[in-house]
Amino acid sequence: MSETHQVKGNRLDPWLDSYAARAHGLRASETRSLFAVAARPEVVSLAGGMPNLKDLPLDRLAEATARMIRKDGGRALQYGNGQGLPRLREQIPEIMALEGIAADPEDVIVTTGSQQAVDIITELFIDPGDVILAEAPTYVGSLSIFATYQADVQQVPIDADGIIPEALEERIIRLEKAGRPIKFYYCLPNFHNPAGVTLSEERRPQIIEICRRHHILIVEDNPYGLLGFDGQTYTALKTLAPEDVVYLGSFSKIFAPGYRVGWAVAPSAVREKMKLASEAAILCPSSVGQYSISMYLDGFDWKQQIEEFRGMYRGRRDAMVSALEEFMPMCTWNVPDGGFYVWVGLPEGLDAKDMLPRAVTNLVAYVSGTAFYPGGVAGQDHMRLSFCYPEPVEIREGVRRLSEVVSQDLELVSLFGPTRSLPSGGVVAPAPDQI
């Protein structure tokens, strides 16, 4: 046996020298092991962004799916069109029309969840070191994709009305002066994950104008747009600038995530490249998933189902805010008008990442704000609490348990002073509970 082979054989991974450079930064989420514990039934998880599917008509869906398989199984179980099932691409614009978006079925490309659409766009536009603009904080799953492609993510501050236009333009000008071209601006304008805020109607045309002036493509990720608690919707950036925006949608929040079906609507040239990249990666999106969703849209009152989801999530939001007011007045938080999340600010000196193991020990889980910044370089003073999945009584109990941990840490800070977790490098692969 050669000396080289012996050395490789003694390593935990004998293929360590063969990986691409970008693979060396991949690492599991720092909280993944904690969430394995948090999955126990006695733990109240305020961490996961999992939709609540209890109100879906599962028996009727089972019967309809069986009929669909009997009727169309030969096609539904076969390879499909790389751009997506034509019938589903006709139905998707009907959904987008609820938000005032006019889309042509030919411009729609079906993806394996909107997560794949983010991956495709990043693959098409980003070389190592290229700049992506994003909100601060932003969605952890997209940060993982951006890091995999070795992008330089430049985050811009947000407030209660979304991204701050002046801060966006200032960052763009600074990057341009440094000779750093910006490939695209990624945003979640409606019921933001994790911050829960919505970009104001006043700021939307301002953001469009800034990006147009600097020739920056906008990637508008909108999985929560139809989940406004009072049925309210907002002007899509895609509506304001059809040729300057790639719009991403998903059935995960308005129907069910298990089908893994999302979509993108892009300018024609971008759409064609996205189609080719998708075909190269997966050949075609899941045919049976697309047939199932098309069947649901044709045969069920999906608009009424969305209305029921709105009411159900509004009740859970109210339970979360009420519990925070009762048990955690030492903290700050937003009151979201839709979506799944409350962004909670901790008292000065507390560290959400450092506190998480003690919270899980006290049988409650959340996501540290550090997950929503590249490399965990910020966000220690915030936590994301999700109200979408637990029942209201569980939400209240979870917040009560969390308040005990916050109070205990406040006592420690008063005795020993604040501590801060140090950021760690690498690409975070989010646990399913985190998205």
Summary of the structure (lengths in Angstrom):
residues: 435
radius of gyration: 22.3
end to end distance: 46.7
largest distance: 70.5
contacts: 1469
relative contact order: 0.17
helix: 48%
strand: 15%
